[in-house]
Amino acid sequence: MFTRSSPNPRRLLLVTTTLFVTACQSADTVPTGSQQALVTTSVAHAHPGSDAEVTSDQRKVIAKVRQATARFHDVEAAVLAGYVVQFPAGCAVSPDGAQGYHYLNPTLAADAVVDPLTPELLMYEPAPNGRLQLVGVDYVIPYTKLPRSAFPKPMLPGVGVEMMNNDGLAVWALHIWSRRPNPKGMFAAWNPKVSCQYQSVARLPLLPD
């Protein structure tokens, strides 16, 4: 069973939000508009290959991820569950595809633990009607909790895939495209089947100050 300790969420919300904002500022990037693509393009991991290359054991874990995150199809439910920081800001897009909007749970991102059933971030694509559609999940470990030079590289338990360096955001990161097929692979950084085309009409949830 995957377990995680339960620190004080209010304190960690403040500490982790400050940590991630500081990481962005230290990289001299402002993750909005066109600069958003520059920040997220710095993600090094690609994990190429089709979804057909996912092993049977990985598929079992991914099925559990889908079940554990099913309630987050409603982004308001995600906010109530603690995904209260848009990080990085804006709809992430690149020539290789998109990632959509990322909503971070600061409590989950405040340690070096990754649990497939409690992803640190949820990824949403803006739909033509303005609603946000859950397309996948994102796991991160801040460099402040596990240095970039760590060896061996961290892996997502039960999945056996190495997390990769995102130096632009100062984190180890790994995606699972649990809700949107990805021709680049289940664990790839970008998904050409995801789009930010309708970000101008996206109905974003109201987040706490």
GROMACS elastic network, one bead per residue, 0.5 to 0.9 nm:
[ bonds ]
;  ai    aj funct       b0    kb
    2   114     6  0.87628   500
    2   115     6  0.59830   500
    2   116     6  0.78806   500
    2   117     6  0.79211   500
    2   157     6  0.79101   500
    3   113     6  0.87648   500
    3   115     6  0.72223   500
    4   108     6  0.86334   500
    4   113     6  0.69960   500
    4   114     6  0.83433   500
    4   115     6  0.76125   500
    6     9     6  0.78249   500
    6   107     6  0.83779   500
    6   108     6  0.89997   500
    7    10     6  0.89678   500
    7    11     6  0.83626   500
    7    12     6  0.74090   500
    7   107     6  0.75519   500
    8    11     6  0.56556   500
    8    12     6  0.62749   500
    8    13     6  0.86941   500
    8   107     6  0.80791   500
    9    12     6  0.50697   500
    9    13     6  0.59121   500
    9    14     6  0.87346   500
    9    82     6  0.87118   500
    9   106     6  0.80623   500
    9   107     6  0.56055   500
   10    13     6  0.51590   500
   10    14     6  0.66655   500
   10    15     6  0.88440   500
   10   107     6  0.82788   500
   11    14     6  0.54418   500
   11    15     6  0.62574   500
   11    16     6  0.85427   500
   11   107     6  0.86866   500
   12    16     6  0.55992   500
   12    17     6  0.79666   500
   12   106     6  0.64553   500
   12   107     6  0.54387   500
   12   108     6  0.88860   500
   12   109     6  0.88773   500
   12   110     6  0.65940   500
   13    16     6  0.54800   500
   13    17     6  0.58725   500
   13    18     6  0.83967   500
   13    82     6  0.89080   500
   13    84     6  0.87333   500
   13   105     6  0.80740   500
   13   106     6  0.51303   500
   13   107     6  0.59729   500
   13   110     6  0.84739   500
   14    17     6  0.53858   500
   14    18     6  0.61596   500
   14    19     6  0.86010   500
   14   106     6  0.81542   500
   15    18     6  0.52804   500
   15    19     6  0.61632   500
   15    20     6  0.88517   500
   15   106     6  0.82626   500
   15   110     6  0.80426   500
   16    20     6  0.61746   500
   16    21     6  0.84926   500
   16   106     6  0.54114   500
   16   107     6  0.73132   500
   16   109     6  0.70814   500
   16   110     6  0.58062   500
   17    20     6  0.53399   500
   17    21     6  0.61374   500
   17    22     6  0.84488   500
   17    85     6  0.73939   500
   17   106     6  0.63727   500
   18    21     6  0.52173   500
   18    22     6  0.59578   500
   18    23     6  0.85123   500
   19    22     6  0.51805   500
   19    23     6  0.61912   500
   19    24     6  0.88522   500
   19   142     6  0.85984   500
   19   144     6  0.85334   500
   20    24     6  0.63921   500
   20    25     6  0.87069   500
   20    87     6  0.79462   500
   20    88     6  0.87894   500
   20   142     6  0.81644   500
   20   169     6  0.75379   500
   20   170     6  0.82062   500
   21    24     6  0.52359   500
   21    25     6  0.62859   500
   21    26     6  0.86369   500
   21    87     6  0.85601   500
   21    88     6  0.88357   500
   22    25     6  0.50376   500
   22    26     6  0.59710   500
   22    27     6  0.85950   500
   23    26     6  0.51926   500
   23    27     6  0.64442   500
   23    28     6  0.89901   500
   23   168     6  0.81146   500
   23   169     6  0.60249   500
   23   170     6  0.60750   500
   23   171     6  0.89488   500
   24    27     6  0.53190   500
   24    28     6  0.67571   500
   24    29     6  0.58254   500
   24    30     6  0.68091   500
   24    31     6  0.75641   500
   24    39     6  0.85708   500
   24    88     6  0.83174   500
   24   168     6  0.71046   500
   24   169     6  0.57745   500
   24   170     6  0.78286   500
   25    28     6  0.51011   500
   25    29     6  0.58844   500
   25    30     6  0.69649   500
   26    29     6  0.76197   500
   27    30     6  0.86944   500
   27    39     6  0.88838   500
   27   167     6  0.84277   500
   27   168     6  0.62457   500
   27   169     6  0.75763   500
   27   170     6  0.84435   500
   29    32     6  0.87936   500
   29    35     6  0.70384   500
   29    36     6  0.82975   500
   29    38     6  0.82747   500
   29    39     6  0.67763   500
   29   168     6  0.79984   500
   30    33     6  0.86028   500
   30    35     6  0.63753   500
   30    36     6  0.71416   500
   30    39     6  0.80131   500
   30    88     6  0.88445   500
   30    89     6  0.84071   500
   31    34     6  0.82022   500
   31    35     6  0.56249   500
   31    37     6  0.78697   500
   31    38     6  0.81057   500
   31    39     6  0.62942   500
   31    40     6  0.83954   500
   31    87     6  0.83803   500
   31    88     6  0.57613   500
   31    89     6  0.53951   500
   31    90     6  0.69361   500
   31    92     6  0.89141   500
   32    35     6  0.56191   500
   32    37     6  0.83449   500
   32    88     6  0.79969   500
   32    89     6  0.57275   500
   32    90     6  0.55033   500
   32    91     6  0.82525   500
   32    92     6  0.89316   500
   33    36     6  0.55281   500
   33    37     6  0.77489   500
   33    89     6  0.87897   500
   33    90     6  0.69250   500
   33    91     6  0.83359   500
   34    37     6  0.57823   500
   34    38     6  0.71888   500
   35    39     6  0.63387   500
   35    40     6  0.87599   500
   36    39     6  0.52086   500
   36    40     6  0.63048   500
   36    41     6  0.83767   500
   36    88     6  0.75926   500
   36    89     6  0.73847   500
   36    90     6  0.67920   500
   36    91     6  0.75931   500
   36    92     6  0.61160   500
   36    93     6  0.75983   500
   37    40     6  0.52946   500
   37    41     6  0.56922   500
   37    42     6  0.86105   500
   37    91     6  0.87407   500
   37    92     6  0.60154   500
   37    93     6  0.55715   500
   37    94     6  0.56080   500
   37    95     6  0.89313   500
   38    41     6  0.51354   500
   38    42     6  0.66246   500
   38    94     6  0.82612   500
   38   168     6  0.84641   500
   39    42     6  0.57137   500
   39    43     6  0.79137   500
   39    88     6  0.83336   500
   39    92     6  0.87982   500
   39   166     6  0.89832   500
   39   167     6  0.88745   500
   39   168     6  0.54463   500
   39   169     6  0.71853   500
   40    43     6  0.56717   500
   40    88     6  0.82659   500
   40    92     6  0.67053   500
   40    93     6  0.78244   500
   40    94     6  0.79324   500
   40    99     6  0.89772   500
   40   166     6  0.79612   500
   40   168     6  0.70085   500
   40   169     6  0.79423   500
   41    44     6  0.78560   500
   41    92     6  0.89377   500
   41    93     6  0.83688   500
   41    94     6  0.66479   500
   41   166     6  0.89255   500
   41   168     6  0.83621   500
   41   189     6  0.89609   500
   42   165     6  0.88085   500
   42   166     6  0.61547   500
   42   167     6  0.65595   500
   42   168     6  0.56214   500
   42   169     6  0.84027   500
   43    46     6  0.82333   500
   43   164     6  0.78499   500
   43   165     6  0.65629   500
   43   167     6  0.69567   500
   43   168     6  0.71717   500
   43   169     6  0.84719   500
   43   173     6  0.82204   500
   43   189     6  0.70480   500
   44   164     6  0.64456   500
   44   165     6  0.58328   500
   44   166     6  0.60016   500
   44   167     6  0.80847   500
   44   189     6  0.80220   500
   45    48     6  0.88606   500
   45   163     6  0.77979   500
   45   164     6  0.52578   500
   45   165     6  0.69081   500
   45   166     6  0.78624   500
   45   173     6  0.81370   500
   45   174     6  0.77900   500
   45   187     6  0.87303   500
   45   188     6  0.69001   500
   45   189     6  0.59867   500
   46    49     6  0.89969   500
   46   164     6  0.86903   500
   46   184     6  0.80351   500
   46   185     6  0.83488   500
   46   187     6  0.74597   500
   46   189     6  0.52520   500
   46   190     6  0.76507   500
   47   161     6  0.87348   500
   47   184     6  0.78274   500
   47   185     6  0.66314   500
   47   186     6  0.80829   500
   47   187     6  0.58154   500
   47   189     6  0.74926   500
   48   183     6  0.88294   500
   48   184     6  0.54907   500
   48   185     6  0.55270   500
   48   186     6  0.85532   500
   48   187     6  0.78799   500
   48   188     6  0.61835   500
   49    52     6  0.80109   500
   49    53     6  0.66031   500
   49    54     6  0.88859   500
   49   183     6  0.73248   500
   49   184     6  0.54874   500
   49   186     6  0.79222   500
   49   187     6  0.88526   500
   49   188     6  0.82210   500
   50    53     6  0.57019   500
   50    54     6  0.77989   500
   50   182     6  0.71552   500
   50   183     6  0.52823   500
   50   184     6  0.56163   500
   50   186     6  0.69524   500
   51    54     6  0.55539   500
   51   181     6  0.73365   500
   51   182     6  0.68106   500
   51   183     6  0.68515   500
   51   184     6  0.77925   500
   51   185     6  0.50344   500
   51   186     6  0.52510   500
   51   187     6  0.86604   500
   52    55     6  0.80999   500
   52   185     6  0.82621   500
   52   186     6  0.88253   500
   53   185     6  0.79402   500
   53   186     6  0.86261   500
   54    57     6  0.83040   500
   54    58     6  0.62014   500
   54    59     6  0.65874   500
   54   185     6  0.83641   500
   54   186     6  0.72908   500
   55    58     6  0.51355   500
   55    59     6  0.62134   500
   55    60     6  0.87909   500
   56    59     6  0.50100   500
   56    60     6  0.64059   500
   56    61     6  0.89274   500
   57    60     6  0.52029   500
   57    61     6  0.66202   500
   57    62     6  0.87900   500
   57   158     6  0.77325   500
   57   159     6  0.75060   500
   58    61     6  0.51778   500
   58    62     6  0.61383   500
   58    63     6  0.85773   500
   58   158     6  0.69809   500
   58   159     6  0.52186   500
   58   160     6  0.80216   500
   59    63     6  0.60502   500
   59    64     6  0.86403   500
   59   159     6  0.86828   500
   60    63     6  0.51452   500
   60    64     6  0.64937   500
   60    65     6  0.87979   500
   61    64     6  0.50857   500
   61    65     6  0.62812   500
   61    66     6  0.87803   500
   61   116     6  0.74856   500
   61   117     6  0.85552   500
   61   158     6  0.65957   500
   61   159     6  0.68743   500
   62    66     6  0.62360   500
   62    67     6  0.86214   500
   62   116     6  0.80688   500
   62   117     6  0.89466   500
   62   159     6  0.83407   500
   62   176     6  0.78772   500
   62   178     6  0.65365   500
   63    66     6  0.51193   500
   63    67     6  0.63387   500
   63    68     6  0.86763   500
   63   178     6  0.80144   500
   64    67     6  0.50214   500
   64    68     6  0.60318   500
   64    69     6  0.85523   500
   64   116     6  0.83018   500
   64   117     6  0.69858   500
   65    68     6  0.50761   500
   65    69     6  0.61069   500
   65    70     6  0.83552   500
   65   116     6  0.63044   500
   65   117     6  0.52318   500
   65   118     6  0.80966   500
   65   119     6  0.86228   500
   65   137     6  0.86817   500
   65   176     6  0.89899   500
   65   178     6  0.73120   500
   66    69     6  0.53253   500
   66    70     6  0.57840   500
   66   117     6  0.85769   500
   66   136     6  0.88688   500
   66   178     6  0.61912   500
   66   179     6  0.73700   500
   67    70     6  0.52167   500
   67    71     6  0.82566   500
   67   117     6  0.86720   500
   68    71     6  0.75562   500
   68    72     6  0.88049   500
   68   117     6  0.58669   500
   68   118     6  0.76972   500
   69    72     6  0.54222   500
   69    73     6  0.76332   500
   69    78     6  0.89786   500
   69   117     6  0.76086   500
   69   118     6  0.81123   500
   69   119     6  0.87030   500
   69   122     6  0.88007   500
   69   137     6  0.87031   500
   70    73     6  0.59297   500
   70    74     6  0.86797   500
   70   134     6  0.89154   500
   71    74     6  0.64523   500
   71    75     6  0.86958   500
   71    77     6  0.68117   500
   71    78     6  0.77317   500
   72    75     6  0.56674   500
   72    76     6  0.77644   500
   72    77     6  0.57226   500
   72    78     6  0.51196   500
   72    79     6  0.88074   500
   72    81     6  0.88142   500
   72   122     6  0.82302   500
   72   134     6  0.71836   500
   73    76     6  0.87106   500
   73    77     6  0.78978   500
   73    78     6  0.80654   500
   73   124     6  0.88408   500
   73   132     6  0.81200   500
   73   133     6  0.64452   500
   73   134     6  0.53945   500
   73   135     6  0.88866   500
   74    77     6  0.53690   500
   74    78     6  0.67576   500
   74   132     6  0.79612   500
   74   133     6  0.80581   500
   74   134     6  0.80927   500
   75    79     6  0.63723   500
   75    80     6  0.87332   500
   75    83     6  0.88319   500
   75   103     6  0.89792   500
   75   124     6  0.83453   500
   75   131     6  0.89131   500
   75   132     6  0.69419   500
   75   133     6  0.81643   500
   75   134     6  0.79555   500
   75   204     6  0.84576   500
   75   205     6  0.69964   500
   76    79     6  0.50746   500
   76    80     6  0.63364   500
   76    81     6  0.86453   500
   76   205     6  0.63379   500
   76   206     6  0.84820   500
   77    80     6  0.50742   500
   77    81     6  0.61999   500
   77    82     6  0.88785   500
   77    83     6  0.88563   500
   78    82     6  0.65279   500
   78    83     6  0.54590   500
   78    84     6  0.79475   500
   78   103     6  0.82413   500
   78   105     6  0.89432   500
   78   122     6  0.82405   500
   79    82     6  0.52604   500
   79    84     6  0.52603   500
   79    85     6  0.86467   500
   79   103     6  0.82487   500
   79   105     6  0.86128   500
   79   205     6  0.76685   500
   79   206     6  0.84890   500
   79   207     6  0.72219   500
   79   208     6  0.89768   500
   80    83     6  0.71838   500
   80    84     6  0.79385   500
   81    84     6  0.83132   500
   81   105     6  0.81781   500
   82    85     6  0.85575   500
   82   104     6  0.79673   500
   82   105     6  0.52792   500
   82   106     6  0.75107   500
   82   107     6  0.76840   500
   82   108     6  0.89358   500
   83    86     6  0.81239   500
   83   103     6  0.54318   500
   83   106     6  0.72783   500
   83   107     6  0.89396   500
   83   120     6  0.81974   500
   83   121     6  0.72491   500
   83   122     6  0.78269   500
   83   207     6  0.88739   500
   84   103     6  0.64775   500
   84   104     6  0.61754   500
   84   105     6  0.61090   500
   84   106     6  0.76239   500
   84   206     6  0.88589   500
   84   207     6  0.56883   500
   84   208     6  0.67293   500
   85    88     6  0.85221   500
   85    89     6  0.86473   500
   85   102     6  0.82406   500
   85   103     6  0.55548   500
   85   104     6  0.50198   500
   85   105     6  0.67631   500
   85   106     6  0.73375   500
   85   207     6  0.71308   500
   85   208     6  0.83884   500
   86    89     6  0.53348   500
   86    90     6  0.75867   500
   86   101     6  0.72256   500
   86   102     6  0.56160   500
   86   104     6  0.60439   500
   86   207     6  0.85137   500
   87    90     6  0.79730   500
   87   101     6  0.80191   500
   87   102     6  0.55932   500
   87   103     6  0.60475   500
   87   104     6  0.60361   500
   87   121     6  0.84095   500
   88    91     6  0.84063   500
   88    92     6  0.80165   500
   88   101     6  0.80183   500
   88   102     6  0.65754   500
   88   103     6  0.83032   500
   88   104     6  0.87683   500
   88   169     6  0.81290   500
   89    92     6  0.81985   500
   89   101     6  0.75362   500
   89   102     6  0.76119   500
   90   100     6  0.79230   500
   90   101     6  0.60790   500
   90   102     6  0.80107   500
   90   199     6  0.85965   500
   91    98     6  0.79496   500
   91    99     6  0.72246   500
   91   102     6  0.76578   500
   91   124     6  0.86691   500
   91   125     6  0.80308   500
   91   126     6  0.84522   500
   91   195     6  0.87850   500
   91   196     6  0.60489   500
   91   199     6  0.69108   500
   92    97     6  0.89003   500
   92    98     6  0.57332   500
   92    99     6  0.52491   500
   92   100     6  0.50780   500
   92   101     6  0.63745   500
   92   102     6  0.81236   500
   92   195     6  0.88844   500
   92   196     6  0.73573   500
   93    96     6  0.79298   500
   93    97     6  0.60110   500
   93    99     6  0.61909   500
   93   100     6  0.69513   500
   93   190     6  0.81381   500
   93   194     6  0.88098   500
   93   195     6  0.73359   500
   93   196     6  0.66043   500
   94    97     6  0.53484   500
   94    98     6  0.58585   500
   94    99     6  0.85862   500
   94   190     6  0.77253   500
   95    98     6  0.80635   500
   95   192     6  0.86258   500
   96   189     6  0.88822   500
   96   190     6  0.59806   500
   96   191     6  0.70110   500
   96   192     6  0.61849   500
   97   189     6  0.88804   500
   97   190     6  0.51550   500
   97   193     6  0.69916   500
   97   194     6  0.64256   500
   97   195     6  0.69449   500
   98   125     6  0.86174   500
   98   189     6  0.86701   500
   98   190     6  0.54505   500
   98   191     6  0.54189   500
   98   192     6  0.62445   500
   98   193     6  0.77571   500
   98   194     6  0.52671   500
   98   195     6  0.54589   500
   98   196     6  0.67577   500
   99   102     6  0.78040   500
   99   123     6  0.66309   500
   99   124     6  0.75944   500
   99   125     6  0.74644   500
   99   135     6  0.83603   500
   99   136     6  0.84917   500
   99   189     6  0.77579   500
   99   190     6  0.59292   500
   99   191     6  0.64521   500
   99   192     6  0.88606   500
   99   194     6  0.64965   500
   99   195     6  0.75601   500
   99   196     6  0.82292   500
  100   123     6  0.58863   500
  100   124     6  0.51764   500
  100   126     6  0.71974   500
  100   135     6  0.82462   500
  100   194     6  0.70471   500
  100   195     6  0.68070   500
  100   196     6  0.61420   500
  100   199     6  0.88300   500
  101   122     6  0.80460   500
  101   123     6  0.54662   500
  101   124     6  0.50282   500
  101   125     6  0.64246   500
  101   126     6  0.79401   500
  101   132     6  0.85039   500
  101   196     6  0.86094   500
  102   121     6  0.61275   500
  102   122     6  0.56392   500
  102   124     6  0.65807   500
  102   137     6  0.86971   500
  102   138     6  0.82830   500
  103   120     6  0.83146   500
  103   121     6  0.52584   500
  103   122     6  0.52707   500
  103   123     6  0.65885   500
  103   124     6  0.81858   500
  104   107     6  0.88607   500
  104   108     6  0.83402   500
  104   109     6  0.76636   500
  104   119     6  0.88212   500
  104   120     6  0.57934   500
  104   122     6  0.67916   500
  104   138     6  0.89527   500
  105   108     6  0.55360   500
  105   109     6  0.63642   500
  105   110     6  0.88996   500
  105   119     6  0.82690   500
  105   120     6  0.54529   500
  105   121     6  0.62384   500
  105   122     6  0.86503   500
  106   110     6  0.61008   500
  106   120     6  0.74750   500
  107   110     6  0.53903   500
  107   111     6  0.81417   500
  107   120     6  0.82950   500
  108   111     6  0.69318   500
  108   113     6  0.80843   500
  108   114     6  0.82079   500
  108   118     6  0.75403   500
  108   119     6  0.75052   500
  108   120     6  0.53685   500
  108   121     6  0.87470   500
  109   112     6  0.77056   500
  109   113     6  0.81591   500
  109   114     6  0.85136   500
  109   119     6  0.87440   500
  109   120     6  0.55320   500
  109   121     6  0.84691   500
  109   139     6  0.84040   500
  109   140     6  0.66396   500
  109   141     6  0.64610   500
  109   142     6  0.73546   500
  110   113     6  0.85647   500
  110   141     6  0.79191   500
  110   142     6  0.77268   500
  110   145     6  0.78762   500
  111   114     6  0.83470   500
  111   141     6  0.68580   500
  111   142     6  0.76720   500
  111   144     6  0.89780   500
  111   145     6  0.60603   500
  111   146     6  0.86254   500
  112   140     6  0.84000   500
  112   141     6  0.53984   500
  112   142     6  0.73382   500
  112   143     6  0.89801   500
  112   145     6  0.54924   500
  112   146     6  0.62573   500
  113   140     6  0.88784   500
  113   141     6  0.73177   500
  114   117     6  0.88280   500
  114   118     6  0.76303   500
  114   119     6  0.72376   500
  114   120     6  0.78762   500
  114   139     6  0.66001   500
  114   140     6  0.73361   500
  114   141     6  0.74637   500
  114   154     6  0.89733   500
  114   155     6  0.83386   500
  114   156     6  0.63099   500
  114   157     6  0.74515   500
  115   118     6  0.53851   500
  115   119     6  0.65271   500
  115   120     6  0.87148   500
  115   139     6  0.82020   500
  115   156     6  0.69814   500
  115   157     6  0.67220   500
  116   119     6  0.60333   500
  116   139     6  0.80031   500
  116   156     6  0.67904   500
  116   157     6  0.68939   500
  116   158     6  0.77391   500
  116   159     6  0.81826   500
  118   121     6  0.87370   500
  118   139     6  0.86651   500
  119   122     6  0.70438   500
  119   137     6  0.61349   500
  119   138     6  0.59699   500
  119   139     6  0.53295   500
  119   140     6  0.81466   500
  120   137     6  0.77993   500
  120   138     6  0.62148   500
  120   139     6  0.51986   500
  120   140     6  0.62484   500
  120   141     6  0.86892   500
  121   136     6  0.88583   500
  121   137     6  0.58033   500
  121   139     6  0.63352   500
  121   140     6  0.78202   500
  122   134     6  0.72446   500
  122   135     6  0.80602   500
  122   136     6  0.62644   500
  122   138     6  0.60812   500
  122   139     6  0.88854   500
  123   133     6  0.82739   500
  123   134     6  0.59133   500
  123   135     6  0.57744   500
  123   136     6  0.51993   500
  123   137     6  0.56101   500
  123   138     6  0.71393   500
  123   177     6  0.89625   500
  124   132     6  0.54998   500
  124   133     6  0.50704   500
  124   135     6  0.55281   500
  124   136     6  0.72488   500
  124   137     6  0.89185   500
  125   131     6  0.83430   500
  125   132     6  0.54700   500
  125   133     6  0.50882   500
  125   134     6  0.65092   500
  125   135     6  0.65295   500
  125   194     6  0.65296   500
  125   195     6  0.64814   500
  125   196     6  0.66061   500
  125   198     6  0.84801   500
  125   199     6  0.82845   500
  125   202     6  0.88723   500
  126   129     6  0.81485   500
  126   130     6  0.60406   500
  126   131     6  0.59471   500
  126   133     6  0.63347   500
  126   195     6  0.75473   500
  126   196     6  0.63123   500
  126   197     6  0.75452   500
  126   198     6  0.55234   500
  126   199     6  0.55824   500
  126   200     6  0.87030   500
  126   201     6  0.77920   500
  126   202     6  0.54445   500
  126   203     6  0.80767   500
  127   130     6  0.52831   500
  127   131     6  0.54063   500
  127   132     6  0.60108   500
  127   133     6  0.66844   500
  127   195     6  0.87571   500
  127   196     6  0.85605   500
  127   197     6  0.82924   500
  127   198     6  0.60135   500
  127   199     6  0.79747   500
  127   201     6  0.83047   500
  127   202     6  0.71615   500
  128   131     6  0.74529   500
  128   197     6  0.82977   500
  128   198     6  0.56604   500
  128   199     6  0.86812   500
  128   201     6  0.73626   500
  128   202     6  0.80741   500
  129   132     6  0.88408   500
  129   198     6  0.83600   500
  129   201     6  0.73730   500
  129   202     6  0.77515   500
  129   203     6  0.87240   500
  130   198     6  0.71677   500
  130   199     6  0.77663   500
  130   200     6  0.83296   500
  130   203     6  0.51349   500
  130   204     6  0.83732   500
  131   201     6  0.84578   500
  131   202     6  0.60734   500
  131   203     6  0.57756   500
  131   204     6  0.79815   500
  132   202     6  0.68620   500
  132   203     6  0.71278   500
  132   204     6  0.75380   500
  134   137     6  0.83834   500
  134   178     6  0.89193   500
  134   179     6  0.66115   500
  134   180     6  0.83653   500
  135   177     6  0.62828   500
  135   178     6  0.65776   500
  135   180     6  0.51073   500
  135   181     6  0.87432   500
  135   194     6  0.78153   500
  136   175     6  0.71710   500
  136   176     6  0.57239   500
  136   179     6  0.53710   500
  136   180     6  0.68061   500
  137   174     6  0.85286   500
  137   175     6  0.58090   500
  137   176     6  0.54173   500
  137   177     6  0.65390   500
  137   178     6  0.69305   500
  137   179     6  0.86601   500
  138   173     6  0.69467   500
  138   174     6  0.57309   500
  138   176     6  0.63987   500
  138   177     6  0.86417   500
  139   156     6  0.81928   500
  139   163     6  0.83460   500
  139   172     6  0.79860   500
  139   173     6  0.54829   500
  139   174     6  0.52094   500
  139   175     6  0.63544   500
  139   176     6  0.83582   500
  140   163     6  0.81912   500
  140   171     6  0.60337   500
  140   172     6  0.52862   500
  140   174     6  0.66890   500
  140   175     6  0.89744   500
  141   144     6  0.82812   500
  141   145     6  0.66855   500
  141   146     6  0.67186   500
  141   154     6  0.88136   500
  141   163     6  0.89556   500
  141   170     6  0.87595   500
  141   171     6  0.53870   500
  141   172     6  0.50169   500
  141   173     6  0.67019   500
  142   145     6  0.53829   500
  142   146     6  0.63757   500
  142   147     6  0.78948   500
  142   148     6  0.87969   500
  142   169     6  0.84651   500
  142   170     6  0.61477   500
  142   172     6  0.63089   500
  142   173     6  0.87798   500
  143   148     6  0.56545   500
  143   149     6  0.89673   500
  143   167     6  0.89633   500
  143   170     6  0.56208   500
  143   171     6  0.51798   500
  143   172     6  0.69437   500
  144   147     6  0.62090   500
  144   148     6  0.87340   500
  144   170     6  0.82359   500
  144   171     6  0.83267   500
  146   149     6  0.82792   500
  146   150     6  0.66001   500
  146   154     6  0.87211   500
  146   171     6  0.85144   500
  146   172     6  0.82038   500
  147   150     6  0.54064   500
  147   171     6  0.87801   500
  147   172     6  0.89367   500
  148   151     6  0.87681   500
  148   153     6  0.88111   500
  148   165     6  0.70137   500
  148   167     6  0.83393   500
  148   170     6  0.80378   500
  148   171     6  0.77492   500
  148   172     6  0.74979   500
  149   152     6  0.89506   500
  149   153     6  0.83948   500
  150   153     6  0.59574   500
  150   154     6  0.79248   500
  151   154     6  0.77803   500
  152   155     6  0.87749   500
  152   162     6  0.89765   500
  153   162     6  0.61511   500
  153   163     6  0.66269   500
  153   164     6  0.76657   500
  153   172     6  0.88697   500
  154   161     6  0.85876   500
  154   162     6  0.58773   500
  154   163     6  0.56799   500
  154   164     6  0.82569   500
  154   172     6  0.79681   500
  155   158     6  0.87237   500
  155   159     6  0.76616   500
  155   160     6  0.58874   500
  155   161     6  0.54973   500
  155   163     6  0.55473   500
  155   174     6  0.89123   500
  156   159     6  0.55765   500
  156   160     6  0.59606   500
  156   161     6  0.60973   500
  156   162     6  0.68422   500
  156   163     6  0.71004   500
  156   174     6  0.81018   500
  157   160     6  0.62615   500
  157   161     6  0.83600   500
  158   161     6  0.87534   500
  159   162     6  0.88785   500
  161   174     6  0.83451   500
  161   187     6  0.81941   500
  162   173     6  0.89649   500
  162   174     6  0.77959   500
  163   172     6  0.58139   500
  163   173     6  0.52783   500
  163   174     6  0.51418   500
  163   175     6  0.87781   500
  164   171     6  0.84712   500
  164   172     6  0.53813   500
  164   173     6  0.54750   500
  164   174     6  0.65730   500
  165   168     6  0.88539   500
  165   170     6  0.77115   500
  165   171     6  0.63175   500
  165   173     6  0.63652   500
  165   174     6  0.89730   500
  166   169     6  0.57219   500
  166   170     6  0.58475   500
  166   171     6  0.53833   500
  166   172     6  0.58937   500
  166   173     6  0.64757   500
  167   171     6  0.65162   500
  167   172     6  0.82309   500
  168   171     6  0.80792   500
  169   172     6  0.87903   500
  174   187     6  0.66736   500
  174   188     6  0.79774   500
  174   189     6  0.75085   500
  175   178     6  0.88300   500
  175   186     6  0.77153   500
  175   187     6  0.51346   500
  175   188     6  0.65357   500
  175   189     6  0.64080   500
  175   190     6  0.88160   500
  176   179     6  0.85887   500
  176   186     6  0.57099   500
  176   188     6  0.76682   500
  176   189     6  0.89368   500
  177   180     6  0.55922   500
  177   181     6  0.66293   500
  177   182     6  0.68166   500
  177   185     6  0.82334   500
  177   186     6  0.53326   500
  177   187     6  0.65624   500
  177   188     6  0.80238   500
  177   191     6  0.81544   500
  178   181     6  0.76229   500
  178   186     6  0.75316   500
  180   186     6  0.89714   500
  180   191     6  0.84136   500
  180   193     6  0.72858   500
  180   194     6  0.76890   500
  181   184     6  0.89720   500
  181   185     6  0.81449   500
  181   186     6  0.73698   500
  181   191     6  0.82004   500
  181   193     6  0.71544   500
  182   185     6  0.53617   500
  182   186     6  0.60348   500
  182   187     6  0.86245   500
  182   188     6  0.78546   500
  182   190     6  0.83364   500
  182   191     6  0.54851   500
  182   192     6  0.69745   500
  182   193     6  0.63335   500
  182   194     6  0.85498   500
  183   186     6  0.80091   500
  183   191     6  0.73968   500
  183   192     6  0.74802   500
  183   193     6  0.78977   500
  184   187     6  0.82076   500
  184   188     6  0.59744   500
  184   189     6  0.85260   500
  184   190     6  0.75559   500
  184   191     6  0.67084   500
  184   192     6  0.78358   500
  185   188     6  0.51968   500
  185   189     6  0.87654   500
  185   191     6  0.83097   500
  187   190     6  0.88237   500
  188   191     6  0.71516   500
  190   193     6  0.89580   500
  190   194     6  0.83059   500
  191   194     6  0.54850   500
  191   195     6  0.83351   500
  192   195     6  0.72928   500
  195   198     6  0.77158   500
  195   199     6  0.87716   500
  196   199     6  0.53844   500
  196   200     6  0.87103   500
  197   200     6  0.78160   500
  198   201     6  0.57161   500
  198   202     6  0.64444   500
  199   203     6  0.85987   500
  200   203     6  0.88915   500
  204   207     6  0.88046   500
